[in-house]
């Protein structure tokens, strides 16, 4: 039967061809015969086209015969090697309205069909294709088909596709999810936002990027938490897009969500959060943000305030200035702290108002912030404050010196004779600064005369920095103090206090000075944050020793002295050849000093500076001696807490001793730690992360500091460094330090591994004890 119909179709096709030019009735009869023959006629007509003698009106017949059932024959025509057949199929498929063109999308993966022909057909059929059908066809398509579908959907999609597009956002194939979220970006709605927000957490970075862009286009407040979370994205493009999206949305409701990111360990995350904050902030939003910091650890608050101040723009600063007048004390304190991180003259008026604040801390930090602005309009308010706020006198004096003005010289000259030692010292230091400033001659003369009466040599004509010559020949900044009447320190045995014959400047003692009838000063050998260090002779036992005279701030703090007594009592129990022996805490008629063993050696910092990096062998020998001393201390519960090159002395014979265990904090005496008084014990470049964050310390704290020292000795560079102390502290919490072996060639792998373990920010990753680390070193082979 099929054979007969094919024969009939062939005859009908020839009749149509022969009817070309004949009357229209004959042509129409031929067409109707072909249409009646159905699929067989399609093949015959296409064969005629392929043979080069197409029948007149063949394409109109082919168009009438095209249905969903016969579409496969036209597909075969598209696949034909004959250009004439394929082109005819394109024209028919493009013009016909009687079929669904969606199945043609599958041909994009067919190499026999030219993409341009397929594009022509689909472009023509686009208006009659159902968007939902296109979307459902998507998962089964290849790359070219997907591209075409989405090109079509860009023109045809409407809100009806949203449910299907949302369903496809959970598809296993990443590219399906990618195209789905791109499409959803065009249609605002709860479903769309929820789906896009979910895809911001996708494993594929490209999908996260498109999801962020979609949320940006949708401008939905509900998307703020998801967008803020992308500030921590590992892909920088996604992170950047999230910042742009949050700025584009511009909703102050984002501010509470930014809090965690302002406190983040990563500077890049904090920068991103502040960049957003700069664009969306309001006074109310900043206040909410500050209030949310209330229960955070101190270092978290410092980090957030630093980020807001140093990275924040003018809108952040303007909003913060408003908070200086807030009724909430914590808010005012935090606002002042932010303003202290970045000098801004716009804050001057608000800071002057803050000088009248009921809270002493706000007043003092306002003084500091005014000093940083350098605004001369702050001079008069600060001068008025000198007469009414005794507690703030030292801060006021420093601020006045930093701003610098002829009006301050006369009041500071009066304060230079104050009975208060700290005030007198600050006033003299300020005058030493002002005498070098570009002030009227009369003002500088008054400052110089005051300084000369105090015993300080001043050469006004050359306007050189004020200098005080130490006994060892070194030049020191003027540091004067006047002492109170003697007071006995209870709880520790020390030399009897004999009254001094004259008032002494304990930061500048002359050789030969006899202290409490027993200790004769030989020379000044150093100084630091805790005080000034002298080599002295005990005239009773004819033995040299070291006196560390505590700074005025420490000596005048009775609570601090009590803590020193408690800690030194335990420290004296350390009797080891690698630890400097502590003797007594002495009352020197108003000043206090720690007496300790004298050791003829240089500190490792000085040796490193003079000689350069140590050999690996020398580093190991140093480490062994430090560890032997630490073992002795740790076994009686004492942790040093401030190991650094300056506290490690090495003799010409390479014998090492640890200094300053007298300032350590006991592991089992947490109630008496120096940090209780607000002092962060430790040096920024060597302090451990747990000290910074206020967590418990143990023996591994000292191993961390030792690791930093060993790294520096071997490489000549500090592993943790930064522009300022706060920056250095954050390095310990977040920086990735290059391995020692990457910095120094020839370091044995075992040494490299041990040093890097020591400076791990996680205590559990370090050696468990000094003894364990010592055994590791001894077994290095």
C-alpha positions as CSV (number, residue, x, y, z in Angstrom):
1,X,0.0,0.0,0.0
2,X,2.8,2.4,0.9
3,X,4.5,1.6,-2.4
4,X,1.3,2.5,-4.3
5,X,0.9,5.8,-2.4
6,X,4.5,6.7,-3.0
7,X,4.0,6.1,-6.7
8,X,0.9,8.2,-6.6
9,X,2.7,11.0,-4.8
10,X,5.4,10.9,-7.5
11,X,2.9,11.3,-10.3
12,X,1.1,14.1,-8.4
13,X,4.5,15.9,-7.9
14,X,5.2,15.7,-11.6
15,X,1.8,17.0,-12.5
16,X,2.4,19.9,-10.2
17,X,5.7,20.6,-11.9
18,X,4.2,20.2,-15.4
19,X,1.3,22.5,-14.4
20,X,3.7,25.4,-13.9
21,X,2.3,28.2,-16.0
22,X,-1.0,26.4,-16.7
23,X,-4.3,27.6,-15.4
24,X,-4.7,28.0,-11.7
25,X,-7.4,25.4,-11.5
26,X,-5.0,22.7,-12.7
27,X,-2.3,23.7,-10.3
28,X,-4.8,23.7,-7.4
29,X,-6.0,20.2,-8.2
30,X,-2.4,19.0,-8.2
31,X,-1.8,20.6,-4.8
32,X,-4.9,19.0,-3.4
33,X,-3.9,15.6,-4.6
34,X,-0.5,16.0,-2.9
35,X,-2.0,17.1,0.3
36,X,-4.4,14.1,0.3
37,X,-1.4,11.8,-0.1
38,X,0.1,13.1,3.2
39,X,3.7,12.2,4.2
40,X,4.4,10.4,0.9
41,X,3.9,13.7,-0.9
42,X,6.5,15.4,1.4
43,X,9.2,13.0,0.3
44,X,8.3,13.4,-3.4
45,X,8.3,17.1,-3.3
46,X,11.7,17.2,-1.4
47,X,13.2,14.7,-3.9
48,X,12.1,17.1,-6.7
49,X,13.9,20.0,-5.0
50,X,16.9,17.8,-4.5
51,X,17.0,16.9,-8.2
52,X,17.0,20.5,-9.2
53,X,13.5,20.7,-10.7
54,X,11.2,21.8,-7.9
55,X,7.5,21.9,-8.6
56,X,5.8,25.3,-8.6
57,X,4.1,25.9,-5.3
58,X,5.8,22.9,-3.7
59,X,6.7,24.9,-0.6
60,X,3.1,26.0,-0.1
61,X,2.1,22.3,-0.1
62,X,4.9,21.4,2.2
63,X,3.7,24.1,4.6
64,X,0.2,22.6,4.6
65,X,1.5,19.2,5.2
66,X,3.7,20.2,8.2
67,X,2.3,19.0,11.5
68,X,3.8,17.7,14.8
69,X,3.4,14.2,13.3
70,X,5.2,15.0,10.1
71,X,7.9,17.3,11.6
72,X,10.5,14.5,11.6
73,X,10.5,14.5,7.7
74,X,11.3,18.2,7.7
75,X,14.0,17.6,10.2
76,X,15.5,15.1,7.8
77,X,15.3,17.8,5.2
78,X,17.3,20.2,7.5
79,X,19.9,17.4,7.8
80,X,20.1,17.0,4.0
81,X,23.4,17.5,2.4
82,X,21.6,19.3,-0.4
83,X,21.6,23.1,0.3
84,X,18.4,23.5,-1.8
85,X,16.5,20.9,0.3
86,X,17.8,22.3,3.6
87,X,17.0,25.9,2.6
88,X,13.5,24.9,1.5
89,X,12.9,23.2,4.8
90,X,14.0,26.4,6.6
91,X,11.6,28.5,4.7
92,X,8.7,26.1,5.3
93,X,9.5,25.6,9.0
94,X,9.9,29.4,9.6
95,X,6.5,30.2,7.9
96,X,4.2,27.4,9.1
97,X,1.9,27.9,12.1
98,X,0.8,24.3,12.4
99,X,3.4,22.7,14.6
100,X,5.3,23.1,17.9
101,X,8.9,24.1,17.1
102,X,10.2,23.3,20.6
103,X,11.6,19.8,19.5
104,X,13.8,21.6,17.0
105,X,16.0,22.8,20.0
106,X,17.5,19.3,20.2
107,X,19.0,19.8,16.7
108,X,21.6,22.3,18.1
109,X,23.7,19.3,19.0
110,X,23.3,17.8,15.5
111,X,26.4,18.5,13.3
112,X,24.3,17.9,10.2
113,X,22.2,21.0,10.8
114,X,23.7,24.4,10.3
115,X,23.2,26.6,13.4
116,X,22.3,29.6,11.2
117,X,19.4,27.7,9.6
118,X,18.1,26.5,13.0
119,X,18.4,30.1,14.4
120,X,16.3,31.4,11.5
121,X,13.5,28.9,12.1
122,X,13.4,29.5,15.8
123,X,13.6,33.2,15.6
124,X,10.6,33.1,13.2
125,X,8.7,30.7,15.5
126,X,9.5,32.5,18.8
127,X,6.2,34.3,19.1
128,X,4.3,31.0,18.9
129,X,6.6,29.1,21.4
130,X,5.5,28.6,25.0
131,X,8.1,29.9,27.5
132,X,7.3,27.2,29.9
133,X,7.8,24.6,27.2
134,X,11.2,26.1,26.4
135,X,12.2,26.0,30.1
136,X,11.2,22.4,30.5
137,X,13.2,21.5,27.5
138,X,16.3,23.0,29.0
139,X,17.8,20.1,31.0
140,X,17.9,17.9,27.9
141,X,19.8,20.3,25.7
142,X,23.5,20.7,24.9
143,X,25.5,23.9,25.3
144,X,24.4,25.5,22.0
145,X,20.8,24.6,22.6
146,X,20.9,26.1,26.1
147,X,22.2,29.4,24.7
148,X,19.5,29.6,22.2
149,X,16.8,28.7,24.7
150,X,17.9,31.5,27.0
151,X,18.1,33.9,24.1
152,X,14.5,33.1,23.3
153,X,13.5,33.2,26.9
154,X,15.0,36.7,27.3
155,X,12.4,37.8,24.8
156,X,9.5,35.6,25.6
157,X,9.6,34.7,29.3
158,X,6.9,36.0,31.6
159,X,6.0,35.5,35.2
160,X,4.5,32.1,34.3
161,X,8.0,30.6,34.1
162,X,8.8,31.4,37.8
163,X,7.7,28.2,39.4
164,X,9.5,26.1,36.8
165,X,12.6,28.3,37.1
166,X,12.6,28.0,40.9
167,X,12.3,24.2,40.5
168,X,15.4,24.2,38.2
169,X,17.5,26.1,40.8
170,X,17.8,22.7,42.6
171,X,18.8,20.8,39.5
172,X,21.9,18.6,39.8
173,X,23.5,20.2,36.8
174,X,25.3,23.4,37.7
175,X,24.6,25.1,34.3
176,X,20.9,24.5,34.7
177,X,20.9,26.3,38.1
178,X,23.0,29.0,36.6
179,X,20.6,29.8,33.8
180,X,17.6,29.4,36.1
181,X,18.8,32.1,38.5
182,X,19.7,34.4,35.6
183,X,16.1,34.1,34.4
184,X,14.6,34.7,37.9
185,X,16.4,38.0,38.2
186,X,13.7,39.5,35.9
187,X,10.8,38.6,38.1
188,X,10.5,40.1,41.6
189,X,8.7,38.0,44.2
190,X,9.1,36.0,47.4
191,X,9.8,32.8,45.5
192,X,12.4,34.4,43.4
193,X,14.2,36.1,46.3
194,X,14.2,32.9,48.4
195,X,15.6,30.8,45.5
196,X,18.3,33.4,44.6
197,X,19.3,33.8,48.3
198,X,19.7,30.0,48.6
199,X,21.9,29.9,45.5
200,X,24.3,32.5,47.1
201,X,25.5,29.5,49.1
202,X,26.0,27.2,46.1
203,X,29.2,25.3,45.8
204,X,29.8,26.8,42.3
205,X,31.3,30.3,42.4
206,X,29.7,31.2,39.1
207,X,26.2,30.4,40.4
208,X,26.9,32.4,43.6
209,X,27.9,35.3,41.5
210,X,24.8,35.2,39.4
211,X,22.6,34.8,42.5
212,X,24.2,37.9,44.1
213,X,23.6,39.8,40.8
214,X,20.0,38.6,40.8
215,X,19.4,39.8,44.3
216,X,20.9,43.1,43.4
217,X,18.5,43.4,40.5
218,X,15.5,42.4,42.7
219,X,16.3,45.1,45.3
220,X,14.7,43.0,48.1
221,X,15.3,43.9,51.7
222,X,14.8,40.2,52.5
223,X,18.0,39.4,50.7
224,X,20.3,41.6,53.0
225,X,21.4,38.7,55.3
226,X,22.3,36.5,52.3
227,X,24.2,39.3,50.6
228,X,26.1,40.3,53.8
229,X,27.2,36.6,54.1
230,X,28.9,36.9,50.8
231,X,31.3,39.4,52.2
232,X,33.2,36.4,53.4
233,X,33.0,34.6,50.1
234,X,36.3,33.0,49.0
235,X,35.8,34.2,45.5
236,X,36.8,37.9,45.2
237,X,34.3,38.4,42.3
238,X,31.4,37.2,44.4
239,X,32.6,39.3,47.4
240,X,32.8,42.4,45.1
241,X,29.4,41.8,43.6
242,X,27.9,41.5,47.1
243,X,29.4,44.8,48.1
244,X,28.0,46.4,44.9
245,X,24.6,44.8,45.5
246,X,24.3,46.0,49.1
247,X,25.3,49.5,48.0
248,X,22.8,49.4,45.1
249,X,20.0,48.3,47.4
250,X,21.1,51.1,49.7
251,X,19.0,50.0,52.7
252,X,20.1,51.0,56.2
253,X,18.5,47.8,57.4
254,X,21.8,46.1,56.2
255,X,23.7,47.8,59.1
256,X,22.8,45.3,61.8
257,X,23.8,42.4,59.5
258,X,27.2,44.0,58.9
259,X,28.2,43.7,62.6
260,X,29.8,40.3,62.4
261,X,31.7,41.3,59.3
262,X,33.1,44.4,60.9
263,X,34.5,42.1,63.6
264,X,35.9,39.5,61.2
265,X,39.5,38.3,61.4
266,X,40.0,39.2,57.7
267,X,40.8,42.8,56.8
268,X,39.3,42.3,53.4
269,X,35.9,41.3,55.0
270,X,36.1,44.3,57.3
271,X,36.9,46.6,54.4
272,X,33.9,45.3,52.5
273,X,31.6,45.8,55.4
274,X,32.8,49.4,55.9
275,X,32.5,50.1,52.2
276,X,28.9,49.2,52.4
277,X,28.4,51.0,55.6
278,X,29.8,54.2,54.0
279,X,26.9,54.2,51.6
280,X,24.0,53.2,53.7
281,X,24.8,54.5,57.1
282,X,22.6,56.7,59.3
283,X,23.1,58.0,62.8
284,X,20.5,55.5,64.0
285,X,22.2,52.7,62.2
286,X,25.6,53.5,63.6
287,X,24.1,53.6,67.1
288,X,22.5,50.2,66.6
289,X,25.8,48.9,65.4
290,X,27.7,50.3,68.4
291,X,25.1,49.0,70.8
292,X,25.5,45.5,69.3
293,X,29.2,45.6,70.2
294,X,28.4,46.1,73.9
295,X,28.9,42.5,74.9
296,X,31.8,41.7,72.6
297,X,35.4,41.1,73.8
298,X,37.6,44.2,74.1
299,X,39.7,43.2,71.1
300,X,36.6,42.7,68.9
301,X,35.4,46.2,69.9
302,X,38.8,47.6,69.1
303,X,38.9,45.9,65.7
304,X,35.4,47.1,64.8
305,X,36.1,50.7,66.0
306,X,39.4,50.7,64.1
307,X,37.6,49.5,60.9
308,X,34.9,52.1,61.3
309,X,37.4,54.9,61.9
310,X,40.2,54.1,59.5
311,X,38.1,52.7,56.7
312,X,34.9,54.6,57.1
313,X,34.0,57.5,54.9
314,X,32.6,60.9,55.7
315,X,29.1,59.6,56.3
316,X,30.4,57.2,59.0
317,X,32.4,60.0,60.7
318,X,29.4,62.4,60.5
319,X,27.1,59.8,62.1
320,X,29.8,59.0,64.8
321,X,30.1,62.7,65.7
322,X,26.4,62.8,66.5
323,X,26.8,59.9,68.9
324,X,29.3,61.8,71.0
325,X,26.3,63.5,72.6
326,X,24.3,60.3,73.1
327,X,22.9,59.7,76.6
328,X,24.3,56.1,76.6
329,X,27.8,56.1,78.2
330,X,28.9,53.0,76.2
331,X,27.8,54.6,72.9
332,X,29.7,57.8,73.7
333,X,32.8,55.8,74.7
334,X,32.7,53.9,71.5
335,X,32.1,57.0,69.4
336,X,35.1,58.7,70.9
337,X,37.2,55.6,70.3
338,X,36.2,55.6,66.6
339,X,37.1,59.3,66.3
340,X,40.5,58.6,67.9
341,X,41.4,56.2,65.1
342,X,41.3,58.9,62.4
343,X,41.9,62.6,63.0
344,X,39.0,64.6,61.5
345,X,38.6,68.4,62.1
346,X,34.9,68.2,61.6
347,X,34.8,66.4,65.0
348,X,36.4,69.3,66.9
349,X,33.3,71.0,68.2
350,X,31.8,67.7,69.3
351,X,35.0,66.7,71.1
352,X,35.2,70.1,72.9
353,X,31.6,69.4,74.2
354,X,32.8,66.0,75.3
355,X,35.4,67.6,77.6
356,X,32.4,68.4,79.8
357,X,31.2,64.7,79.8
358,X,30.3,63.1,83.1
359,X,32.3,60.1,82.2
360,X,36.1,60.5,82.9
361,X,37.0,58.0,80.2
362,X,35.1,60.0,77.5
363,X,36.8,63.2,78.7
364,X,40.3,61.8,78.5
365,X,39.8,60.1,75.1
366,X,38.2,63.4,73.8
367,X,41.4,65.1,74.9
368,X,43.5,62.5,72.9
369,X,41.3,62.9,69.9
370,X,41.5,66.7,70.0
371,X,45.3,66.5,70.1
372,X,45.2,64.4,66.9
373,X,43.1,67.0,65.1
374,X,45.7,69.7,65.7
375,X,42.9,72.3,65.9
376,X,44.0,75.5,67.7
377,X,40.4,76.2,68.7
378,X,40.8,73.4,71.2
379,X,43.5,75.3,73.1
380,X,41.3,77.4,75.3
381,X,38.9,74.6,76.3
382,X,41.9,72.4,77.2
383,X,43.5,75.3,79.2
384,X,40.2,75.7,81.1
385,X,40.2,72.0,81.8
386,X,43.7,72.2,83.5
387,X,42.1,74.1,86.3
388,X,39.2,71.8,87.0
389,X,40.0,68.2,86.2
390,X,43.1,67.0,88.2
391,X,42.7,63.5,86.9
392,X,42.9,64.6,83.2
393,X,45.9,66.9,83.8
394,X,48.6,64.6,82.2
395,X,46.4,64.0,79.1
396,X,45.6,67.7,78.8
397,X,49.3,68.6,79.0
398,X,50.2,66.1,76.3
399,X,47.4,67.4,74.0
400,X,48.4,71.0,74.5
401,X,52.0,70.2,73.6
402,X,50.9,68.2,70.5
403,X,48.7,71.0,69.2
404,X,51.3,73.6,70.1
405,X,50.6,77.3,70.7
406,X,52.3,80.2,72.5
407,X,49.3,80.4,74.9
408,X,50.1,77.1,76.5
409,X,53.8,77.8,77.5
410,X,53.0,80.0,80.6
411,X,50.4,77.6,82.2
412,X,52.7,74.6,81.5
413,X,55.7,76.4,83.1
414,X,53.6,76.8,86.3
415,X,52.7,73.1,86.2
416,X,56.4,72.2,85.9
417,X,56.8,73.0,89.6
418,X,53.7,71.0,90.6
419,X,54.0,68.9,93.7
420,X,52.4,66.1,91.7
421,X,55.3,64.1,90.2
422,X,53.4,62.9,87.1
423,X,52.0,66.3,86.3
424,X,55.5,67.8,86.7
425,X,57.0,65.2,84.5
426,X,54.4,65.7,81.8
427,X,54.7,69.5,81.9
428,X,58.5,69.3,81.5
429,X,58.2,66.9,78.6
430,X,55.6,69.2,77.0
431,X,57.9,72.2,77.4
432,X,60.7,70.2,75.9
433,X,58.5,69.7,72.8
434,X,57.4,73.3,72.6
435,X,60.9,74.7,72.8
436,X,61.5,73.1,69.4
437,X,58.3,74.3,67.9
438,X,58.0,77.4,65.6
439,X,56.7,79.6,68.4
440,X,57.5,83.3,69.2
441,X,60.9,83.8,70.8
442,X,59.5,84.9,74.1
443,X,57.4,81.8,74.5
444,X,60.4,79.6,73.7
445,X,62.6,81.5,76.1
446,X,60.1,80.9,78.9
447,X,60.0,77.2,78.1
448,X,63.8,77.0,78.0
449,X,64.2,78.9,81.3
450,X,61.7,76.6,83.0
451,X,63.6,73.5,81.7
452,X,66.9,75.0,82.8
453,X,65.7,75.6,86.3
454,X,64.7,71.9,86.4
455,X,68.3,71.0,85.6
456,X,67.9,70.1,82.0
457,X,70.5,71.6,79.5
458,X,68.8,73.6,76.8
459,X,70.3,75.3,73.8
460,X,67.6,77.7,72.6
461,X,69.6,79.3,69.8
462,X,70.0,76.0,67.9
463,X,66.5,74.9,68.7
464,X,67.7,71.3,69.2
465,X,65.6,68.6,70.8
466,X,65.9,68.7,74.6
467,X,68.4,66.1,75.7
468,X,69.3,64.6,79.0
469,X,72.7,62.8,79.0
470,X,72.7,59.5,80.7
471,X,75.7,58.2,82.5
472,X,76.4,55.7,79.8
473,X,76.7,58.4,77.1
474,X,73.4,57.7,75.5
475,X,70.9,60.5,74.8
476,X,67.5,60.3,76.5
477,X,64.3,62.3,76.2
478,X,63.7,64.3,79.3
479,X,61.8,62.1,81.9
480,X,61.7,63.7,85.3
481,X,59.8,62.6,88.4
482,X,59.5,63.9,92.0
483,X,59.0,61.3,94.7
484,X,56.6,61.2,97.6
485,X,57.6,60.5,101.2
486,X,58.9,57.0,101.9
487,X,56.4,54.2,102.4
488,X,57.3,50.6,103.4
489,X,56.2,47.8,101.1
490,X,54.9,44.9,103.2
491,X,55.1,41.3,102.3
492,X,58.7,41.0,101.1
493,X,62.1,41.3,102.8
494,X,64.1,44.2,101.5
495,X,66.8,46.6,102.5
496,X,66.0,49.1,105.2
497,X,64.9,52.4,103.8
498,X,67.2,55.3,104.8
499,X,66.0,58.8,103.9
500,X,67.7,60.4,101.0
501,X,69.6,63.6,101.6
502,X,68.2,65.2,98.5
503,X,65.3,64.7,96.0
504,X,66.4,62.3,93.3
505,X,65.4,61.9,89.7
506,X,65.3,58.2,89.6
507,X,65.2,58.1,85.8
508,X,68.5,60.0,85.8
509,X,70.7,58.8,88.6
510,X,74.4,59.9,88.6
511,X,77.2,57.4,89.1
512,X,78.1,57.2,92.8
513,X,74.6,57.9,94.1
514,X,74.0,55.8,97.2
515,X,70.5,54.4,97.5
516,X,69.0,53.4,100.9
517,X,72.6,53.4,102.3
518,X,73.4,50.2,100.5
519,X,73.3,50.3,96.7
520,X,75.8,52.5,94.9
521,X,74.9,53.4,91.3
522,X,77.6,52.5,88.8
523,X,76.0,53.3,85.5
524,X,72.7,53.3,83.6
525,X,72.5,50.3,81.3
526,X,69.0,50.5,79.8
527,X,65.4,51.4,80.0
528,X,61.9,50.5,78.8
529,X,58.3,50.6,79.5
530,X,58.6,49.3,83.0
531,X,61.4,51.6,84.1
532,X,65.1,52.5,84.0
533,X,67.9,49.9,84.6
534,X,71.1,50.6,86.4
535,X,74.2,48.6,87.2
536,X,74.9,49.0,91.0
537,X,77.1,47.7,93.7
538,X,75.8,46.2,97.0
539,X,78.3,47.9,99.3
540,X,77.5,45.5,102.1
541,X,78.4,42.2,100.3
542,X,80.6,43.8,97.7
543,X,78.7,42.4,94.8
544,X,77.4,43.9,91.5
545,X,73.7,43.6,90.8
546,X,71.1,45.2,88.6
547,X,68.5,47.7,89.8
548,X,65.4,48.1,87.7
549,X,63.7,51.3,88.9
550,X,60.0,51.2,88.1
551,X,58.5,54.0,86.1
552,X,56.6,56.6,88.0
553,X,53.2,55.3,86.8
554,X,54.0,51.9,88.3
555,X,55.7,53.2,91.5
556,X,52.8,55.4,92.4
557,X,50.2,52.6,91.9
558,X,49.8,50.9,95.3
559,X,47.7,48.1,93.8
560,X,50.4,47.4,91.2
561,X,53.1,47.3,93.9
562,X,51.1,44.8,95.9
563,X,50.9,42.6,92.8
564,X,54.6,42.9,92.2
565,X,55.2,41.8,95.8
566,X,53.1,38.7,95.3
567,X,54.6,37.8,91.9
568,X,58.2,38.4,92.9
569,X,57.8,36.2,95.9
570,X,57.2,33.3,93.6
571,X,59.7,34.4,91.0
572,X,62.5,34.3,93.5
573,X,61.9,30.5,93.6
574,X,63.4,30.1,90.1
575,X,67.0,29.1,90.7
576,X,68.3,28.0,87.3
577,X,71.5,28.9,85.5
578,X,69.5,30.1,82.5
579,X,67.3,32.5,84.4
580,X,68.3,35.8,86.0
581,X,67.8,35.5,89.7
582,X,65.4,38.0,91.3
583,X,66.5,39.4,94.8
584,X,64.1,42.0,96.3
585,X,61.6,44.7,95.7
586,X,63.1,47.9,97.2
587,X,61.5,51.0,98.4
588,X,63.8,53.9,97.4
589,X,62.2,56.7,99.4
590,X,59.2,57.1,97.1
591,X,60.4,55.1,94.1
592,X,60.5,51.3,93.8
593,X,63.1,49.0,92.2
594,X,63.6,45.4,91.6
595,X,67.1,44.1,92.5
596,X,68.4,41.2,90.5
597,X,71.5,39.2,89.5
598,X,73.9,41.0,87.2
599,X,75.0,39.1,84.0
600,X,77.6,40.4,81.6
601,X,75.8,39.8,78.3
602,X,74.1,41.5,75.4
603,X,70.4,41.0,74.5
604,X,69.6,39.0,71.4
605,X,68.1,41.9,69.7
606,X,71.3,43.9,69.9
607,X,73.4,40.9,68.8
608,X,71.0,40.3,65.8
609,X,71.3,44.0,64.8
610,X,75.1,43.9,65.0
611,X,75.8,40.5,63.5
612,X,72.9,39.6,61.4
613,X,70.9,36.4,61.3
614,X,72.1,33.4,63.4
615,X,73.2,30.1,61.9
616,X,70.7,27.3,62.4
617,X,73.1,25.6,64.8
618,X,73.3,28.7,66.9
619,X,69.6,29.2,66.9
620,X,69.2,25.6,68.2
621,X,71.7,26.2,71.0
622,X,69.9,29.4,72.0
623,X,66.6,27.6,72.0
624,X,67.8,24.8,74.2
625,X,69.0,27.2,76.9
626,X,65.8,29.2,76.8
627,X,63.8,26.0,77.1
628,X,65.9,24.7,80.0
629,X,65.1,28.0,81.9
630,X,61.4,27.7,80.9
631,X,61.2,24.2,82.2
632,X,62.4,25.3,85.6
633,X,59.9,28.2,85.7
634,X,56.9,26.3,84.3
635,X,57.4,23.4,86.8
636,X,56.7,25.8,89.7
637,X,53.7,27.4,87.8
638,X,55.3,30.6,86.5
639,X,54.8,31.8,83.0
640,X,57.0,34.5,81.6
641,X,54.4,36.0,79.2
642,X,56.8,38.4,77.6
643,X,59.6,36.5,76.0
644,X,61.4,38.6,73.3
645,X,65.0,39.2,72.1
646,X,65.4,42.1,74.6
647,X,64.7,39.7,77.5
648,X,67.2,37.1,76.5
649,X,70.9,37.8,77.3
650,X,73.8,36.0,75.7
651,X,77.4,36.2,77.0
652,X,80.6,36.1,74.9
653,X,80.8,32.4,76.0
654,X,77.3,31.8,74.5
655,X,75.7,31.3,77.9
656,X,72.1,32.5,77.9
657,X,69.9,33.9,80.7
658,X,66.2,34.9,80.6
659,X,65.4,38.3,82.1
660,X,62.2,39.7,83.7
661,X,60.5,36.7,85.2
662,X,59.7,39.1,88.0
663,X,57.1,40.7,85.7
664,X,55.5,37.4,84.8
665,X,52.0,36.2,85.6
666,X,51.4,33.0,87.5
667,X,49.3,30.3,85.9
668,X,47.7,29.4,89.2
669,X,47.4,33.0,90.5
670,X,44.9,34.3,87.9
671,X,43.4,36.7,90.5
672,X,46.7,38.6,90.7
673,X,47.6,38.8,87.1
674,X,48.9,42.2,85.9
675,X,46.2,42.2,83.3
676,X,43.7,42.7,86.1
677,X,44.7,46.3,86.2
678,X,44.3,46.8,82.5
679,X,47.8,46.3,81.3
680,X,48.2,43.9,78.4
681,X,51.4,42.1,79.4
682,X,53.4,41.2,76.4
683,X,55.2,42.9,73.5
684,X,53.1,43.2,70.3
685,X,55.6,41.5,68.0
686,X,55.9,38.4,70.3
687,X,52.6,38.3,72.2
688,X,50.4,35.2,71.8
689,X,46.9,35.2,70.3
690,X,45.4,34.0,73.6
691,X,47.0,36.9,75.4
692,X,45.5,39.3,72.9
693,X,42.0,37.8,73.1
694,X,42.0,37.5,76.9
695,X,41.8,33.7,76.9
696,X,43.6,31.6,79.5
697,X,47.4,31.3,79.1
698,X,49.6,28.4,79.9
699,X,53.2,27.2,79.2
700,X,52.4,27.1,75.5
701,X,52.1,30.9,75.6
702,X,55.8,31.2,76.2
703,X,56.5,28.6,73.4
704,X,54.6,30.8,71.0
705,X,56.8,33.8,71.9
706,X,59.9,31.7,71.7
707,X,58.9,30.5,68.2
708,X,58.6,34.1,67.1
709,X,62.1,34.9,68.5
710,X,63.7,31.8,66.9
711,X,62.1,32.7,63.5
712,X,63.6,36.2,63.8
713,X,67.0,35.0,64.9
714,X,67.2,32.6,61.9
715,X,65.8,35.0,59.3
716,X,66.6,38.4,60.5
717,X,63.0,39.5,60.2
718,X,60.1,39.5,62.6
719,X,57.3,37.1,61.6
720,X,54.7,39.5,62.9
721,X,55.0,43.1,61.9
722,X,52.8,46.0,61.0
723,X,52.4,49.8,60.8
724,X,51.3,50.1,64.4
725,X,50.8,48.1,67.5
726,X,47.1,47.3,66.8
727,X,48.0,46.2,63.3
728,X,50.7,43.9,64.7
729,X,48.2,42.4,67.2
730,X,45.8,41.6,64.4
731,X,48.7,39.9,62.5
732,X,48.9,37.3,65.3
733,X,45.2,36.7,65.0
734,X,44.8,36.4,61.2
735,X,48.1,36.5,59.2
736,X,49.5,33.6,57.3
737,X,53.2,33.5,58.0
738,X,55.6,32.1,55.3
739,X,57.4,29.1,56.5
740,X,60.9,29.7,57.9
741,X,62.4,27.4,55.2
742,X,60.8,29.6,52.5
743,X,62.6,32.7,54.0
744,X,65.9,31.0,54.9
745,X,67.6,28.5,52.7
746,X,69.2,25.4,54.3
747,X,66.9,25.1,57.3
748,X,66.4,21.4,58.2
749,X,62.8,20.3,57.8
750,X,62.6,19.2,61.4
751,X,63.7,22.7,62.7
752,X,61.4,24.4,60.2
753,X,58.5,22.3,61.4
754,X,59.2,22.9,65.1
755,X,59.4,26.6,64.7
756,X,56.2,26.8,62.7
757,X,54.4,24.7,65.2
758,X,55.4,27.1,68.0
759,X,53.9,30.1,66.2
760,X,50.6,28.4,65.4
761,X,47.8,30.6,66.6
762,X,46.1,27.5,68.1
763,X,47.8,26.4,71.4
764,X,46.8,22.7,70.8
765,X,49.0,22.7,67.6
766,X,52.1,23.8,69.6
767,X,54.4,21.5,71.6
768,X,52.6,20.5,74.7
769,X,55.3,21.8,77.1
770,X,58.8,23.4,77.2
771,X,60.2,20.0,78.3
772,X,58.5,18.3,75.3
773,X,60.0,20.9,72.9
774,X,63.4,20.5,74.5
775,X,63.3,16.8,73.9
776,X,62.3,17.4,70.3
777,X,65.3,19.7,69.8
778,X,67.7,17.3,71.4
779,X,66.6,14.5,69.0
780,X,67.0,16.6,65.9
781,X,69.4,14.7,63.8
